[in-house]
Amino acid sequence: MYKDNSLLPREAVRLAALGILAGGSMTYAALAAAVRNFTSRIAGPSLDLMGTSIELLRFEGLVETEETEKEEIPEAVLTLTNDGRTELISLLRAAVRPPVNDVAKLILALKFRFLHLLDVSDQCDQIEMMIEACEGELARLVDLRGHHSEDPGLLVEWLDHDIGQVEDRLEWLRGLRTSLRSVQKPG
């Protein structure tokens, strides 16, 4: 993890693999394909995301191979272990960075894909962190726009577009926070 407790690119792949396995056992080959398909659709092909081996998860005891007659790695059926579930929850609870690059967008998408695996209190905490990250991103963009408001060219229009997207995301996250809080309240 980075110093701010947010995920490194290789931890995004780890989160993807463990989260997918939380949905049920699958072969090594199917898991590798599912991770590759999801990560490449969000972040595109990236060397940062190709460095983590699913085999390493097995070595670390986060996944285990079910006993089958097939010993070939692509056909081995993998299952999430208790340590793997603990690691998944830890990765889901990690801090978020503003989605300014493809890897950060991937991590955010993975968090939303597997957010339901956390209890409602932890889900609310994650949404709060996402709101704070968006507010920081919005403040940065508004400040940048203010410094360049008189400049020629299309920068201000581009910044207005970005600001609008962040404001929409922030509104959506605040609505999500409200709905989660209503679920969290007893009675």
C-alpha positions as CSV (number, residue, x, y, z in Angstrom):
1,M,0.0,0.0,0.0
2,Y,1.0,3.6,-0.5
3,K,1.8,5.7,2.6
4,D,-1.8,7.1,2.6
5,N,-3.1,3.5,2.9
6,S,-4.4,3.4,-0.6
7,L,-3.8,0.4,-2.9
8,L,-0.9,-0.1,-5.2
9,P,-1.6,-1.4,-8.8
10,R,-0.6,-4.9,-7.9
11,E,-3.0,-4.8,-4.9
12,A,-5.8,-3.9,-7.4
13,V,-5.2,-7.3,-9.1
14,R,-5.2,-9.0,-5.7
15,L,-8.5,-7.3,-4.8
16,A,-10.0,-8.4,-8.1
17,A,-8.9,-12.0,-7.8
18,L,-9.9,-12.4,-4.1
19,G,-13.2,-10.6,-4.7
20,I,-14.1,-12.8,-7.7
21,L,-13.3,-15.9,-5.7
22,A,-15.5,-14.6,-2.9
23,G,-18.4,-15.3,-5.3
24,G,-17.5,-19.0,-5.6
25,S,-14.7,-21.4,-6.5
26,M,-13.4,-21.5,-10.1
27,T,-10.5,-22.8,-12.1
28,Y,-7.2,-21.0,-12.2
29,A,-7.7,-20.3,-15.9
30,A,-11.2,-18.9,-15.4
31,L,-10.1,-16.7,-12.5
32,A,-7.1,-15.4,-14.5
33,A,-9.5,-14.6,-17.5
34,A,-12.0,-12.9,-15.2
35,V,-9.4,-10.7,-13.6
36,R,-7.8,-9.9,-16.9
37,N,-11.2,-9.1,-18.5
38,F,-12.3,-6.8,-15.7
39,T,-9.0,-5.0,-15.2
40,S,-8.3,-4.4,-18.9
41,R,-11.8,-3.1,-19.5
42,I,-11.4,-0.4,-16.8
43,A,-7.7,0.4,-17.1
44,G,-6.7,-0.9,-20.5
45,P,-3.6,-3.1,-20.9
46,S,-1.1,-2.2,-18.2
47,L,2.2,-3.6,-17.2
48,D,1.6,-2.4,-13.7
49,L,-1.4,-4.8,-13.5
50,M,0.2,-7.8,-15.1
51,G,2.9,-8.4,-12.5
52,T,0.8,-10.2,-9.9
53,S,0.5,-13.9,-10.2
54,I,-2.6,-15.8,-8.9
55,E,-0.1,-18.5,-8.0
56,L,1.3,-16.2,-5.5
57,L,-2.1,-16.0,-3.7
58,R,-1.9,-19.8,-3.4
59,F,1.6,-19.6,-2.0
60,E,0.5,-17.0,0.5
61,G,-2.4,-19.2,1.7
62,L,-5.0,-16.8,0.5
63,V,-6.5,-19.3,-1.9
64,E,-6.3,-23.1,-2.0
65,T,-6.7,-25.7,-4.6
66,E,-9.6,-28.1,-4.2
67,E,-8.7,-31.7,-4.3
68,T,-9.4,-33.0,-7.8
69,E,-7.9,-35.5,-10.2
70,K,-6.6,-32.7,-12.4
71,E,-3.3,-31.4,-11.1
72,E,-2.6,-29.1,-14.1
73,I,-2.6,-25.5,-12.9
74,P,-5.1,-24.1,-15.5
75,E,-7.6,-26.7,-14.5
76,A,-7.0,-26.5,-10.7
77,V,-10.1,-25.3,-8.9
78,L,-9.3,-22.4,-6.5
79,T,-11.2,-21.5,-3.3
80,L,-10.8,-18.5,-1.1
81,T,-9.4,-19.4,2.3
82,N,-10.2,-17.6,5.6
83,D,-6.9,-15.7,5.3
84,G,-7.9,-14.8,1.8
85,R,-11.3,-13.4,3.0
86,T,-9.5,-11.4,5.7
87,E,-7.1,-10.0,3.1
88,L,-10.1,-9.2,0.8
89,I,-11.8,-7.2,3.6
90,S,-8.5,-5.4,4.4
91,L,-8.1,-4.4,0.7
92,L,-11.7,-3.3,0.5
93,R,-11.2,-1.1,3.6
94,A,-8.2,0.6,2.1
95,A,-8.2,4.3,1.4
96,V,-9.2,5.7,-2.0
97,R,-7.4,8.2,-4.1
98,P,-9.2,10.5,-6.5
99,P,-9.7,8.7,-9.8
100,V,-7.2,10.7,-11.8
101,N,-5.6,7.7,-13.6
102,D,-6.7,4.4,-15.0
103,V,-5.4,2.3,-12.0
104,A,-7.2,4.6,-9.5
105,K,-10.4,4.2,-11.6
106,L,-9.9,0.4,-11.6
107,I,-9.5,0.3,-7.8
108,L,-12.6,2.4,-7.4
109,A,-14.6,0.1,-9.8
110,L,-13.3,-2.9,-7.9
111,K,-14.4,-1.4,-4.6
112,F,-17.9,-0.9,-6.0
113,R,-18.0,-4.3,-7.5
114,F,-17.2,-5.9,-4.1
115,L,-18.5,-3.3,-1.6
116,H,-21.4,-5.6,-0.7
117,L,-18.9,-8.0,0.9
118,L,-18.4,-5.4,3.7
119,D,-20.8,-4.8,6.5
120,V,-23.0,-1.7,6.2
121,S,-20.8,0.3,8.6
122,D,-17.7,-0.4,6.6
123,Q,-19.6,0.4,3.4
124,C,-20.5,3.8,4.8
125,D,-16.9,4.4,5.8
126,Q,-15.7,3.6,2.2
127,I,-18.3,5.9,0.7
128,E,-17.2,8.7,3.2
129,M,-13.6,8.2,2.0
130,M,-14.8,8.4,-1.6
131,I,-16.7,11.6,-0.9
132,E,-13.7,13.1,0.7
133,A,-11.5,12.1,-2.3
134,C,-14.1,13.7,-4.7
135,E,-14.3,16.9,-2.6
136,G,-10.5,17.1,-2.8
137,E,-10.5,16.5,-6.5
138,L,-13.2,19.1,-7.0
139,A,-11.3,21.7,-4.9
140,R,-8.2,21.0,-6.9
141,L,-10.0,21.4,-10.3
142,V,-11.8,24.6,-9.2
143,D,-8.6,26.1,-8.0
144,L,-6.9,25.2,-11.3
145,R,-9.8,26.7,-13.2
146,G,-9.5,29.9,-11.1
147,H,-5.8,30.3,-12.0
148,H,-6.4,29.9,-15.7
149,S,-9.8,31.5,-16.1
150,E,-8.4,34.3,-18.3
151,D,-6.2,32.0,-20.4
152,P,-6.9,31.6,-24.1
153,G,-7.6,28.1,-25.5
154,L,-10.0,25.4,-24.4
155,L,-8.5,24.5,-20.9
156,V,-11.3,26.3,-19.0
157,E,-14.0,24.4,-21.1
158,W,-12.2,21.1,-20.4
159,L,-12.0,21.9,-16.7
160,D,-15.7,22.9,-16.6
161,H,-16.4,19.4,-18.1
162,D,-14.2,17.7,-15.5
163,I,-15.8,19.7,-12.7
164,G,-19.2,18.8,-13.9
165,Q,-18.3,15.1,-13.8
166,V,-16.9,15.3,-10.4
167,E,-19.9,17.2,-9.1
168,D,-22.2,14.5,-10.6
169,R,-20.1,11.8,-9.0
170,L,-20.2,13.6,-5.6
171,E,-24.0,14.0,-5.8
172,W,-24.3,10.3,-6.6
173,L,-22.0,9.3,-3.7
174,R,-23.9,11.5,-1.3
175,G,-27.2,9.9,-2.4
176,L,-25.6,6.4,-1.9
177,R,-24.4,7.5,1.6
178,T,-27.9,8.6,2.5
179,S,-29.4,5.3,1.4
180,L,-26.7,3.3,3.2
181,R,-27.3,5.3,6.4
182,S,-31.0,4.5,6.2
183,V,-30.2,0.8,6.1
184,Q,-27.7,1.2,8.9
185,K,-30.1,2.8,11.3
186,P,-31.9,0.4,13.6
187,G,-35.7,0.1,13.4
